[in-house]
């Protein structure tokens, strides 16, 4: 059958014609990079092992590990919804990356897999992330910082546990994220009718117990904003030799403690006619505390008036260093959460099953972890600090013609691809020899 010819308006004197005889063309040839990363760390295979598979083995067409890999790679390539896999299942780049040479699972099969997720599977999946975190270190670090933060996921349907949150002004979920540097350790789905600190103490205790099994001498620091200030958490940290740097909301007693230094900051602002900020460290004891703790005040005066902020620290250190170098460094975690929410679709919690929505956070987290492991092979290159969305655009969304026969799979990329040298070097690193 002769392919239909499409004719467009001419370019000067040249006719522009197109047809559908180009063979199998993909826009995701870079998924082969994630395939090699996944083979090294066995992330998707280990993730599939936490799910129960009640199917009769003789009747199984799509293995559980293949479907998990298909779903994680799909998220990594920018396909946020199960509906995308109705067409994506025929893409030969994804088939090759997943390890198949025929059609992959459709949306209904993938949906049934996700609905088999339960609390036990989610717990085991988090333990995999923790084991993977330990494996990435050749020797125990002297110190690690566990960053805790929450964010909102808007919900618009009849999802279970849906509540209206006054702060965010919409119905939402309120997942808790924990990172250590760029390593994701926890993505835990919560309802939005409780405070930021809900379940944080229990998760911190589990994490500390797990880490100390492998690194008993590593100093652990708990870091969070004022939403994670709870006397119970701080007391537990004191008893268990865990350092902390946590924000605390201002109150009349704290403001009274900094009356004099705040006056000096205002005076300096009037004299210099520009924003002035200083730190002031003092001991403070709230009524619910058994003993005083060190508080650092960041005192700022500018055109909009006074803007004091307070943090509690278990460390006796320079106030400027504690606030600006140690506490403010937690802001980088927000970029990691953006990778999860905006680039890797952790906000696709549209299922009417609670644990399915939690499982989708896990899938997003493992896609993020794959990108982190890919980034570890990109040190000392321009790609080292790129976000997940930028890495996807430059290294994953690569157009190619795929020719497949019984002996080999050929992936023919354009000679005009701007990062071909970097891609070639990366492949040599991932597939030595």
N, C-alpha and C positions, 0 to 999 in steps of 0.2 A: 504494500500500500504506500503510495507516494505521500509524504508528509505535507500537511497543509502549509502553504506559504503565506506569511504575514508581510504586508508591505506598509512601510511607514513613509512619512513625508521625506523627500530627498535632502541630502546634505550637499549643498551647492549643486554639482552636476552628478553626484553619485546617488544611486538608488540604495535605500536601506531595506533589506529583506531579512526575515527571520523564519525559522521553522523549528519543529520539535524532533530533530534528528541528532541531537548532540549526545545521546546516550544517557547514562546515569550520572547526574551532576548533583553534588552536595554542597551545602554552605557550611558544613561542620567538620571538615577534614581534621581540624585540630583536636577533635575528641580522641584521636589516637595517642596524643600526648598524655591525656588523663588516663587512658588505658594502661600505659606503661607505669605511671605513678601508682595506679591502683594495684597493679601486679606486684610492685615492690612492697607495698604496705598491707595488701589484702584487706582493704577497708570494707569494700562492699560485700565480699564473701563473709567476713566476720559479722557484718551487720545482718546479713540474711540468716545467719545461724541463730539469731535471737527470736525469730518468728517460728511459730508452730505451723506445720504444713499437714493438714488432715487429708489431703488428696490421695487417691489411690495411685501408687507409683507407676503402674502400667498405663494409666490413663493421662499421665502428665505430659503436656506438650512443651510448656514453658517452665523451666526450673525456677525455684525461688531465688537463687543467687543471680540468675540472669535478669529476672524482673526487677530486683532491687537495684542492680547495676544500671538497667535501662532507665529506671526512675531517677536515680542520682545523676547520671550523665545527662539526662534530659533537663533537669534543673540547672546543671552547670552550663549547658549550652543555651539557656535562656527560654526554655519551654516550661511555663509555669503551671499548666493545667493538664489534667488527665486527657481532656479532649484532644490536645495536641498530638497525642500518641496514635490516634486513628490514622493520621497521615505519616507521622514520624516513624512508625513501625516498619515502613518500607524503605527507609533511608539506609543505604548500604554503608555509610560511614558509621552510623550508630550501631548497625548490626555487627560490623567488624569490631568496633570498640567493645561491645558487649560480649563478643565471642560467639556469635551466631552467623550462619550463612543463609538464613531464610527469614521469613517474616517474624517480627517480634510480637509481644503481647499487645492486645488492644486495650482500650480504656476500661472496659468492663472487667477484664481479667486483672488488671492492675488495681482497680477499685476494690475487688474482692480481697486481694492481697493486703491492701492498706487496712481494710476493716478487720483483719485478723490480729492487728496490733492490740496489745493490752498493757496493763501496768507493768507486768513482769518483763515484757519485751522492751519497754521504755527504760526501765531500770538497768537492764543488761546493756542496752545501747549506750547509756551514759558511762557505764563501767568500761566499755570498749574505748570511748573517748579518753578516759582517764589512763587506761593502760597505754594507749597510743601516745599520750602526752609524756609518760615516763620513758617510753622507748626512744623518744627523740633526743634524749640527753645521754651522752657518753659517760658522764659522771654527775653525781648529785650537785646541783647548784648551791651556792652559799645562802642565797635568799630568793624567794619567789613572792610575788604580789598577786593575790586573788582579788580581781575587780568584780564587784557585784553591781548590777544595774537592771532596772526594769524599763519596759517600754509598752506602748499600746498597739494592739492589732484591732482595727475596726471590724465589727461584725454587723451584718445586715439582714440575716435570715433568722431561722429558728434553731441556731446552734445551742447546744446545752451549755449552761453556765453563763449565759449572756446577761450582763448587767450594765446599767448606765453609770458612767463615771463622770462626776461633776468637773474634775480637773481637765479631762480631755474633751468633755462636752459631747460625748457620743457613747453608744453601746460598744463595748470592746472586751477583748481579753487583755491580760496583763502579764506577759511572760517574763520570767527571770532569766537573765544571762549572766554567766560567770566566765571570765577570760583570765588567762595568765599570759600577759604579753599578747601575742597574736594567736595563742592556742585557745580554741573553744573547749570549755569543760562542761558547761551546763546550758541547755536551752529548755527551760521547764515552763510548761503552760500553766497559767493560773487564771482564776476569775478576777474581775476588776473591782469587786466589792470589798477588798481588804487593802491593807497598807503595803507599801513597797517592801517591807521587811518580812512579809508573810513567808514562812517556811525557810527563810534565809539562814536562821540559826541551825536548823536541822541539816540543811545542805552543807553549810560550812563545817559542821561537826563530821559529817560523812567524808567530805573531801580531805580534811586534815587527817582523819584516821587512816584513810587510804594512802595518802602521800607519805605519811610517816612509816608505813610498812616498808617502803623502799628507800626513803631519805630521812632517817631518824634525826639527823643533825642539821637539816636545812631549816633556816629561819623562815617562817610563814607570816605574811602580812595580809590582814583583811582590810580592804579599802572600799569605801562606798560613800555616797552623798548623804545628806541629812535624813533621807527617807529610810536609811538603814541604821540610824541611831536608835538603839534600844538598850537600856541598862542590862538586860538579861544577856544580850550578845556580848557586851563589853566585859561583863563579869565572867562569862564562860571563857573568853579570850585570855583574861588575866589568869584564870585557874589552869589553863592548858598551854600556857607559854606561847600564845599567838599574839603578835603585835597587831596594832590597828591604827588606821588613819581614817576617821569618819567625820563627816560634817555634822553639825548640830545647829538647829534653828535658833535664831536670836530670840532672846527674851529680856525682860526688864533687868534681871540680875546681871546677865552678861553685859548688857549695854552700860550698866552702872560701873562695872569693873573697868571699862575702857573709856570712861568720861574724860580723864586727863589726857591720855595719848590721842584721843579723837580731837580734842581741842587743839593740840599741837599740829595735827594733820590739817585741820581747817585753816589754821593760821598760815601754814606753809602754802596752802592752795591760794589764799588771798594774796600772798606776797609774790608768788610765781605766776599766778594767773593761768595755771594749767592743772591737769589732773595729778593728784598726789596720792600715793599708796604706800603704806608702811605695815609691818607686822609687829605684833605685841604678844608675848608669851606670858601666861600667868597660870597659877593653880586655881582650880575651881571645884566645888563640891555641890552637886545637886542634892535635893532632899532624898532622892531615891538611891543615892550612892553611899556606900559604906566608907569610902575614903576619897580624898581629892585626886583629880587627874589633871594632866597638863592640857591646857586649851591654848590654841593659837588664833589670834584675831587678825584678819586682814582688814585694815582700816583704810578706806578709800574715800576721797572727796573730789568731786568734779562739778561740772556745770549742772548736773541733775541732783546735786546734794550728796549726802552721806550714803555710803553703801558698805556697811560692815558685814563681814562674813566670819564664821567661826568653825574651827575643826577641833576634834579631840584626838590626841595622839598618846600612845603608850610610850613613845620615845621622848627622851630629853635631848632635843637637838635645836639648832638654830631655827628661829621662826620662819625666816625667809625660805630656807631650804625645805622645811617641812611643808609649807603651804605651796610655794610656787614650783618646786622641783619634784616633790613627792605626791602631794595631794592633787595638784592640777594635772599631773600626768595621766590621771584616770580619764581625762577627756578623750584620749585616743581610743578608748573603748567604744565611744559612740560611733566612730568610723567602722569598727568591726560589726556593730549592730546594724548599721546601714547596709553593709555587705549582706547580712542575713535578710533583713526586711525588704530592701529595695532591689537588690541584685539577684538574690537567690530565693525569693518568694516564700519566706517563712510566714508571711501574712496570709497565705492561701488556706485559711482555716474555715472552709465553707462546708465541711461535712457535718451531718447531724449526729455523728459519733465522737465523743470527747477524745478517746484514745487515738482515733484516726487523725484528728487535728494535731494532737501531740506528736504523732508519728511524722507528720509533714514537717514539723519543726526539726525533727531528727534528720530527715532526708536533706533538708536545707543545710543543717549543721555538717553533715558528712560531705556534701558538695563543697561547702566552705573549706573543710579540712583538706579535701583534694587540692583545691587551689593553693592552700598554704604549703602543702608538700611540693606542689609544682613550683611555687615561689622559692622554696629552699634550694632548688636547682638553678635559680636565676640570680644568685648573689653576684654582686659586682657587675650587674648589667642594668640598663635603664628600666627593666621590668620588675626589679626587686621590690619596689615600694608601691607598685600599682594596685588599685583596687580590683576586686573580683570582676566587676563589670568591664573595666579597661582591659584586663587580661583576656577576658572572653572575646572582646572585640578584636584584639590584635593577634591572639594566638589560637583561639578556638573557632571563630567564625571565618574559616578559610575556605574559599571556593575551590572545588576540584572535580575532575572527571574521574569516576571509578570504573575500572575494567576488571572484571572478576572471572576467572576460569578455574579449572580443577587444580592448577598448579600454583597460582599466585593471585594476590589482590594488588592491583596497581592503582595508586592514587596520584593522579597527574595534576599538579598545581601550576598556577600561572607563573611564568618567568618574571612578571611584573609585581609579584607579591613583595611588598616593601620590607618584610622582616625575614626573608628567606635565609639570610646568613645566620641570624639569631636562632631561627627554627632549626637549621641544620646542626648548629652547635648544641642546642638543647637535646636533640635526638641522640647525638653522640654521647651526651652525659647520661641520658636515661637508658640507653641500650648499648652498653659498652661492648666492644668487639664486633 
